Amino acid sequence: MSFLTLEEMRVAVGGTWRVAPATGSRQPESVSIDTRTVIDGACYIAIRGERHDGHDHLRAALDGGAAALLIEAGRMPEDFETDVPVLEVGDTVHALEGLARAWRARLSATVVAITGSAGKTTVRRLVEAICTSAGPTTASIRSFNNDIGLPLTILSARPDDDYLILEVGTNAPGEIRQLTDIARPSIALVTTIGRAHLEGLGSLEGIAREKAAIYETLPAHGVAVVPFDAPHAGTILERAVPEGVAVVRFGRTGGDLRLLERRSRGLTGSQELVLEDGCTLRILLPGAHNALNACAALAVGRALGIDDERIAQALCTVEPDGMRLAPILLEDRGTMILSDVYNANPDAVLAALETFAECAAEAPRRVVILGDMLELGPDEAELHAEMGRAVGRLNERHPVTVAVFVGERSAAGADALEAMGFGNLLVHLPRLDDRLCEAVADVIDDGDAVLVKASRGMALERIIDAVRRSGEAPVGELAAN
């Protein structure tokens, strides 16, 4: 089975030929929305985004070997001449979705869809490892989980794939249902329900209702994997599962896959897990939350008919992502940095602090660096204050030598920690520049354990880069800010 033909594309998107195909026109082999990537033989789709407009790069697409162009009506420059087929539509994002629906209908792969307030990418990576060990697999790259990324992932799937693993994201009501309608999964998983995207979804109940939409279109032979311990799991989530669909629950306090015990091994945070049914697993990812992520992946693997031995072998090959709670060991200094700078919400920060406490229990000094959490809505000040109090509770168990809060929202966290009588170095930086990154790095000593956690927009990896470059340094400049 080859890729969609030009005519099949036209029908799928309801478009009109601006430049019609000629006899013998090259048929597309894939799609691309980025002329900076290899697009030879692809249909280039010009997407108009917030920062860039793909219509500005039509000539570059042709120079790169595009077999066709898909553009919005009226957007071709008057002096633009080409013999390559050009298809016009009203909205290229909707057209991308139409192409994904058409290609999804041609695929025989079993589709697994994964959503949740946290852990989507980690569980996707774990499930991808399991599936890849059993047969040809395509999975979302990075966090391709929105109305552009998910269709692109589907369109990248190969005809002979056995498995297609998709992340499904949201920050507003209705998005998951829209993407699930395109994906048409046979297995759907919610990792957890937590306080993420409150600005768009309003409350934990609103979040649960949005996430539950991933179950609504499951077929009669499908499987719904449900987080037993999550808020509204037994009500909103399970009530969304169609009649006749199998439900598999994973959790710490109960469920079909119940985690009984976990043993952490040293600074790297690798763990051994024991489930109630006797299954034992080893993972290289730190933290209690990742233990549950492994249980979720096990549930998917079993639902796909993959045996436990193969699942266990696959899980222990997945290493921490560089930006998601990844231990970075600076061997020349004896310093351990727990890097978690890809994203943040209150529950994810609490999980990171717990993991840090576990990994850094034997460190001579602990340094906590937290940045703003974004998209939290009107309660953002109190939620940031809660994070400050969480640092205070950590300090009572394992003294924190330095606490740094970065960003205007994080002032509430610093104030809450100060109100608890925190007596060590406490700094709030409303904003971060290169000089202040170096100043933060300068308070970190050889042998320290360091947690760095914030939403992606804060770019706190700049501090990690500065730590890698730093030597001995004074506290004065940072304390003065």
C-alpha positions as CSV (number, residue, x, y, z in Angstrom):
1,M,0.0,0.0,0.0
2,S,1.5,3.3,-1.1
3,F,0.8,6.7,0.4
4,L,-2.4,8.7,-0.4
5,T,-2.5,9.7,-4.1
6,L,-3.0,13.3,-5.2
7,E,-6.6,12.6,-6.0
8,E,-7.2,10.9,-2.7
9,M,-5.7,13.9,-1.0
10,R,-8.0,16.2,-2.9
11,V,-11.1,14.2,-1.9
12,A,-10.0,13.9,1.7
13,V,-9.6,17.7,2.2
14,G,-12.4,18.8,-0.2
15,G,-9.9,21.0,-2.0
16,T,-9.6,22.6,-5.4
17,W,-6.6,22.4,-7.8
18,R,-4.9,25.7,-8.3
19,V,-2.3,23.9,-10.4
20,A,-3.8,20.5,-11.5
21,P,-1.6,17.4,-11.6
22,A,-0.3,16.5,-15.1
23,T,-0.1,13.0,-16.5
24,G,2.8,11.4,-14.8
25,S,3.0,13.9,-11.9
26,R,5.0,12.5,-9.0
27,Q,2.7,11.1,-6.3
28,P,3.5,12.2,-2.7
29,E,5.2,9.8,-0.4
30,S,4.6,11.7,2.8
31,V,3.6,15.1,4.2
32,S,5.7,17.9,5.7
33,I,5.0,21.3,7.3
34,D,8.6,22.3,7.7
35,T,11.0,23.1,4.8
36,R,14.0,22.8,7.2
37,T,13.4,19.1,7.3
38,V,13.9,16.7,4.4
39,I,10.7,17.0,2.3
40,D,11.8,15.4,-1.0
41,G,8.8,13.6,-2.3
42,A,6.4,15.1,0.3
43,C,3.3,17.1,0.0
44,Y,4.2,20.4,1.7
45,I,1.4,21.8,3.8
46,A,1.6,25.5,4.5
47,I,0.5,26.1,8.1
48,R,-0.2,29.6,9.3
49,G,1.0,29.7,12.9
50,E,1.4,32.4,15.6
51,R,5.0,33.1,14.7
52,H,5.5,31.7,11.2
53,D,3.5,31.4,8.0
54,G,4.3,28.4,5.9
55,H,3.0,30.2,2.8
56,D,6.2,32.3,3.1
57,H,8.3,29.2,2.2
58,L,6.6,27.7,-0.8
59,R,9.6,28.3,-3.0
60,A,11.9,26.6,-0.4
61,A,9.5,23.6,-0.4
62,L,9.8,23.2,-4.2
63,D,13.6,23.6,-4.0
64,G,13.6,20.8,-1.4
65,G,11.8,18.5,-3.7
66,A,8.1,18.8,-2.7
67,A,5.9,16.6,-4.9
68,A,2.8,18.9,-4.2
69,L,1.8,22.0,-2.3
70,L,-1.3,22.3,-0.1
71,I,-2.1,25.9,0.6
72,E,-5.0,28.2,1.7
73,A,-7.1,29.7,-1.0
74,G,-5.8,33.0,-2.2
75,R,-2.4,32.7,-0.6
76,M,-0.3,31.8,-3.7
77,P,1.8,34.9,-4.8
78,E,0.7,36.3,-8.2
79,D,4.2,35.9,-9.6
80,F,4.6,32.3,-8.3
81,E,5.0,29.8,-11.2
82,T,5.3,26.0,-10.8
83,D,4.4,22.8,-12.6
84,V,4.1,21.0,-9.3
85,P,0.4,20.3,-8.3
86,V,-1.0,23.0,-5.9
87,L,-4.1,22.2,-3.9
88,E,-6.1,25.0,-2.3
89,V,-8.3,24.7,0.8
90,G,-10.0,27.0,3.2
91,D,-7.9,26.0,6.3
92,T,-4.7,24.0,6.0
93,V,-4.9,22.8,9.7
94,H,-8.3,21.3,9.0
95,A,-6.9,19.8,5.8
96,L,-4.1,18.2,7.7
97,E,-6.7,16.6,10.0
98,G,-8.6,15.4,6.9
99,L,-5.5,13.8,5.5
100,A,-4.8,12.1,8.8
101,R,-8.4,10.7,8.9
102,A,-8.0,9.3,5.4
103,W,-4.6,7.7,6.2
104,R,-5.8,6.3,9.5
105,A,-8.6,4.5,7.7
106,R,-6.0,2.7,5.6
107,L,-3.9,1.6,8.5
108,S,-4.1,-1.9,10.1
109,A,-2.0,-0.9,13.2
110,T,-3.5,-1.1,16.7
111,V,-3.8,2.4,17.9
112,V,-3.0,3.3,21.5
113,A,-4.0,6.9,22.7
114,I,-2.4,8.4,25.9
115,T,-3.5,11.5,27.7
116,G,-3.3,12.8,31.3
117,S,-2.3,15.8,33.4
118,A,1.3,14.5,33.7
119,G,3.3,11.6,32.4
120,K,2.0,11.4,28.8
121,T,5.4,11.5,27.2
122,T,7.0,9.2,29.7
123,V,4.2,6.6,29.3
124,R,4.3,7.0,25.6
125,R,8.1,6.3,25.6
126,L,7.5,3.2,27.8
127,V,4.7,1.9,25.7
128,E,6.8,2.6,22.5
129,A,9.6,0.5,23.9
130,I,7.3,-2.4,24.7
131,C,5.6,-2.2,21.2
132,T,8.9,-1.8,19.3
133,S,10.1,-5.0,21.0
134,A,7.1,-6.9,19.6
135,G,6.7,-5.4,16.1
136,P,6.9,-2.4,13.7
137,T,5.8,0.7,15.6
138,T,5.3,4.4,15.0
139,A,4.9,6.8,18.0
140,S,4.6,10.5,18.6
141,I,7.9,12.2,18.6
142,R,8.7,14.7,21.3
143,S,5.3,16.0,22.4
144,F,3.4,15.9,19.1
145,N,0.0,15.8,20.8
146,N,-2.1,18.7,19.5
147,D,-4.2,19.4,16.4
148,I,-1.0,19.5,14.3
149,G,1.3,17.1,16.0
150,L,-1.2,14.2,16.3
151,P,-2.2,14.2,12.6
152,L,1.4,14.5,11.6
153,T,2.2,11.4,13.7
154,I,-0.6,9.4,12.1
155,L,0.6,10.5,8.6
156,S,4.1,9.3,9.5
157,A,2.8,5.8,10.3
158,R,3.9,3.0,7.8
159,P,1.5,0.7,6.2
160,D,3.1,-2.4,7.8
161,D,3.1,-1.0,11.3
162,D,1.6,-3.3,14.0
163,Y,1.3,-0.4,16.5
164,L,0.7,3.3,16.5
165,I,1.2,5.1,19.8
166,L,-0.3,8.6,20.1
167,E,-0.1,11.3,22.8
168,V,-3.3,13.4,23.1
169,G,-3.0,16.8,24.7
170,T,-5.4,19.5,25.7
171,N,-5.7,22.9,27.3
172,A,-9.4,23.7,26.5
173,P,-12.7,21.7,26.5
174,G,-13.4,19.6,23.5
175,E,-9.8,19.1,22.2
176,I,-9.4,15.5,23.3
177,R,-12.6,14.4,21.7
178,Q,-11.6,16.1,18.5
179,L,-8.2,14.4,18.4
180,T,-9.6,11.1,19.5
181,D,-12.1,11.1,16.6
182,I,-9.1,11.4,14.3
183,A,-7.0,8.7,16.1
184,R,-9.8,6.1,16.6
185,P,-7.8,4.2,19.3
186,S,-8.4,0.6,20.3
187,I,-6.7,1.2,23.6
188,A,-7.0,4.5,25.6
189,L,-5.1,5.5,28.7
190,V,-5.3,8.3,31.2
191,T,-2.1,8.6,33.2
192,T,-3.5,10.8,36.0
193,I,-5.8,13.7,36.8
194,G,-4.0,16.7,38.2
195,R,-4.0,20.5,38.4
196,A,-2.7,21.3,34.9
197,H,-4.3,23.8,32.4
198,L,-6.7,25.0,35.0
199,E,-6.9,28.3,33.1
200,G,-8.7,26.5,30.3
201,L,-10.4,23.6,32.1
202,G,-11.4,25.3,35.3
203,S,-11.3,22.6,37.9
204,L,-10.2,19.0,38.6
205,E,-13.7,17.9,37.6
206,G,-13.4,19.8,34.3
207,I,-10.0,18.2,33.7
208,A,-11.4,14.8,34.4
209,R,-14.3,15.3,32.0
210,E,-11.9,16.5,29.3
211,K,-9.5,13.6,29.8
212,A,-12.4,11.1,29.9
213,A,-13.3,11.9,26.3
214,I,-10.4,9.7,25.2
215,Y,-12.5,6.7,26.2
216,E,-15.8,7.7,24.5
217,T,-15.1,6.3,21.0
218,L,-13.4,3.0,22.0
219,P,-14.8,0.0,20.0
220,A,-16.4,-3.0,21.7
221,H,-13.1,-4.9,21.6
222,G,-11.2,-2.0,23.1
223,V,-9.5,-1.5,26.4
224,A,-9.7,1.5,28.7
225,V,-6.7,1.9,31.1
226,V,-7.8,4.0,34.1
227,P,-5.7,5.4,37.0
228,F,-7.3,3.9,40.1
229,D,-6.1,6.6,42.5
230,A,-6.9,9.7,40.4
231,P,-9.7,12.1,41.3
232,H,-13.0,11.2,39.7
233,A,-11.5,7.9,38.4
234,G,-14.4,5.7,39.5
235,T,-17.1,8.2,38.4
236,I,-16.3,10.6,35.5
237,L,-13.5,8.5,33.9
238,E,-15.2,5.1,34.1
239,R,-18.6,6.4,33.2
240,A,-17.2,7.6,29.9
241,V,-16.2,4.1,28.9
242,P,-18.7,2.6,26.4
243,E,-20.6,-0.5,27.5
244,G,-18.7,-3.7,26.7
245,V,-15.2,-2.1,26.7
246,A,-12.8,-3.8,29.1
247,V,-11.5,-1.6,31.9
248,V,-8.1,-2.1,33.5
249,R,-7.2,-0.1,36.5
250,F,-3.7,0.6,37.8
251,G,-2.7,2.2,41.0
252,R,-1.1,2.3,44.4
253,T,-4.1,1.7,46.7
254,G,-6.0,-0.7,44.5
255,G,-6.9,-1.7,41.0
256,D,-6.2,-4.7,38.7
257,L,-2.5,-3.7,38.5
258,R,-1.6,-2.6,42.1
259,L,1.9,-1.5,42.9
260,L,2.8,-3.1,46.2
261,E,6.5,-2.2,46.7
262,R,9.2,-0.2,45.0
263,R,12.9,0.0,45.9
264,S,15.0,3.0,44.7
265,R,18.6,2.5,43.9
266,G,20.9,5.5,44.6
267,L,21.3,8.9,43.1
268,T,20.2,7.8,39.6
269,G,16.8,6.9,40.9
270,S,16.5,3.5,39.1
271,Q,13.8,1.3,40.8
272,E,12.7,-2.2,41.3
273,L,8.9,-2.6,41.4
274,V,6.7,-5.4,42.8
275,L,3.0,-5.7,41.8
276,E,0.3,-7.4,43.7
277,D,0.0,-10.2,41.1
278,G,3.7,-11.0,41.5
279,C,5.0,-9.3,38.5
280,T,8.4,-7.6,39.1
281,L,9.9,-4.8,37.0
282,R,13.0,-2.7,36.9
283,I,13.0,0.8,35.5
284,L,15.7,3.5,35.1
285,L,13.3,6.4,35.9
286,P,13.1,7.9,39.4
287,G,10.1,8.6,41.6
288,A,6.9,7.1,42.7
289,H,5.0,8.7,39.9
290,N,7.2,6.9,37.3
291,A,6.6,3.6,39.1
292,L,2.9,4.2,38.4
293,N,3.7,5.2,34.8
294,A,5.4,1.8,34.4
295,C,2.3,0.1,35.7
296,A,0.2,1.9,33.1
297,A,2.6,0.9,30.4
298,L,2.4,-2.7,31.6
299,A,-1.4,-2.6,31.4
300,V,-1.1,-1.5,27.8
301,G,1.4,-4.1,26.9
302,R,-0.8,-6.9,28.4
303,A,-3.8,-5.5,26.6
304,L,-1.8,-5.9,23.3
305,G,-1.1,-9.5,24.2
306,I,2.6,-9.0,24.8
307,D,4.1,-11.3,27.5
308,D,5.4,-9.9,30.8
309,E,9.0,-11.0,30.2
310,R,9.2,-9.0,26.9
311,I,7.5,-6.1,28.6
312,A,10.0,-6.2,31.5
313,Q,12.9,-6.3,29.2
314,A,11.6,-3.3,27.2
315,L,10.9,-1.2,30.2
316,C,14.4,-1.4,31.6
317,T,15.8,0.1,28.4
318,V,14.0,3.5,28.7
319,E,16.3,6.1,30.1
320,P,15.3,9.5,31.6
321,D,14.4,12.2,29.1
322,G,17.0,15.1,29.4
323,M,14.3,17.6,30.5
324,R,11.9,15.3,32.5
325,L,13.2,14.5,35.9
326,A,16.5,13.4,34.5
327,P,19.5,12.9,36.9
328,I,22.6,14.7,35.6
329,L,25.8,13.6,37.3
330,L,28.7,16.0,37.1
331,E,31.3,13.5,38.0
332,D,34.2,15.9,38.3
333,R,32.3,17.9,41.0
334,G,30.2,15.1,42.6
335,T,27.2,17.2,41.9
336,M,23.8,15.7,41.0
337,I,21.2,17.8,39.2
338,L,17.6,16.5,38.8
339,S,16.5,18.3,35.7
340,D,12.8,18.7,35.1
341,V,12.4,21.8,33.0
342,Y,10.0,20.6,30.3
343,N,6.8,21.5,32.0
344,A,5.2,22.0,35.5
345,N,2.0,22.0,37.3
346,P,1.4,21.8,41.1
347,D,1.1,18.0,41.3
348,A,4.1,17.5,39.0
349,V,6.1,19.9,41.3
350,L,5.1,17.9,44.4
351,A,6.1,14.7,42.7
352,A,9.4,16.2,41.7
353,L,10.1,17.3,45.3
354,E,9.3,13.8,46.6
355,T,11.6,12.2,44.1
356,F,14.3,14.7,44.9
357,A,13.9,13.9,48.6
358,E,14.4,10.2,47.8
359,C,17.4,10.7,45.5
360,A,19.1,13.3,47.5
361,A,18.6,11.9,51.0
362,E,22.3,11.3,51.5
363,A,23.6,14.5,49.9
364,P,25.6,16.9,52.1
365,R,23.6,19.9,50.8
366,R,20.3,20.3,48.9
367,V,19.5,23.1,46.5
368,V,15.9,23.6,45.2
369,I,15.3,25.9,42.2
370,L,11.7,26.3,41.2
371,G,10.3,28.5,38.4
372,D,6.8,29.7,37.4
373,M,4.0,27.3,36.6
374,L,1.9,28.6,33.7
375,E,-1.7,28.3,32.7
376,L,-3.1,27.9,36.2
377,G,-5.8,30.6,36.1
378,P,-7.1,32.8,38.9
379,D,-5.7,30.5,41.7
380,E,-2.1,30.7,40.5
381,A,-0.9,32.8,43.5
382,E,-2.2,30.3,46.1
383,L,-0.9,27.3,44.0
384,H,2.6,28.8,43.9
385,A,2.4,29.5,47.6
386,E,1.5,25.8,48.1
387,M,4.8,24.9,46.3
388,G,6.7,27.2,48.7
389,R,5.1,25.4,51.7
390,A,6.0,22.0,50.1
391,V,9.7,23.1,50.0
392,G,9.3,24.0,53.7
393,R,8.0,20.5,54.5
394,L,11.0,19.0,52.5
395,N,13.3,21.2,54.6
396,E,11.9,19.7,57.8
397,R,12.8,16.2,56.6
398,H,16.0,16.9,54.7
399,P,17.5,20.4,55.2
400,V,17.5,22.6,52.1
401,T,20.6,24.8,52.0
402,V,19.4,27.1,49.1
403,A,15.9,27.8,47.8
404,V,15.6,29.9,44.6
405,F,12.3,30.9,43.1
406,V,12.3,32.3,39.5
407,G,9.5,34.3,37.9
408,E,6.9,36.8,39.0
409,R,4.4,34.2,39.9
410,S,6.9,32.4,42.1
411,A,7.1,35.3,44.5
412,A,4.1,33.7,46.3
413,G,6.2,30.6,46.8
414,A,9.1,32.5,48.2
415,D,6.9,34.4,50.5
416,A,5.2,31.3,51.8
417,L,8.5,29.6,52.5
418,E,9.8,32.7,54.3
419,A,6.6,32.7,56.4
420,M,7.5,29.2,57.6
421,G,10.7,30.5,59.1
422,F,13.1,29.2,56.5
423,G,16.5,30.2,57.8
424,N,18.8,29.3,54.9
425,L,19.5,31.2,51.7
426,L,16.2,32.1,50.1
427,V,16.1,34.1,46.8
428,H,13.4,35.3,44.5
429,L,14.3,36.4,41.0
430,P,11.4,38.0,39.1
431,R,13.2,37.3,35.9
432,L,16.3,35.5,34.7
433,D,19.2,36.7,32.5
434,D,22.7,35.3,31.8
435,R,24.3,37.1,34.7
436,L,21.7,35.8,37.2
437,C,22.0,32.3,35.8
438,E,25.7,32.4,36.6
439,A,25.0,33.8,40.0
440,V,22.6,31.0,40.8
441,A,25.2,28.5,39.6
442,D,27.8,30.0,41.8
443,V,26.0,29.1,45.0
444,I,26.1,25.4,44.1
445,D,29.0,23.6,45.7
446,D,30.7,20.4,44.8
447,G,28.7,17.4,46.0
448,D,25.4,19.3,46.1
449,A,22.1,17.7,45.0
450,V,20.1,20.2,42.9
451,L,16.4,20.1,41.8
452,V,15.5,22.4,38.8
453,K,11.8,22.5,38.0
454,A,9.5,24.9,36.1
455,S,7.2,25.3,33.1
456,R,8.8,25.2,29.7
457,G,8.4,28.9,29.1
458,M,10.8,29.7,32.0
459,A,13.8,28.0,30.2
460,L,15.5,27.0,33.4
461,E,17.9,24.8,31.5
462,R,19.9,28.0,31.3
463,I,20.8,27.5,35.0
464,I,21.8,23.9,34.4
465,D,24.1,25.0,31.6
466,A,25.6,27.7,33.9
467,V,26.2,25.0,36.6
468,R,28.1,22.9,34.1
469,R,30.4,25.9,33.4
470,S,30.7,27.2,37.0
471,G,33.5,26.9,39.5
472,E,33.7,28.3,43.0
473,A,31.7,31.5,43.5
474,P,30.4,33.9,46.0
475,V,26.9,34.1,47.3
476,G,26.8,37.9,47.6
477,E,25.6,38.9,44.1
478,L,22.7,36.4,44.1
479,A,21.6,37.3,47.7
480,A,21.5,41.0,46.7
481,N,18.9,40.4,44.0
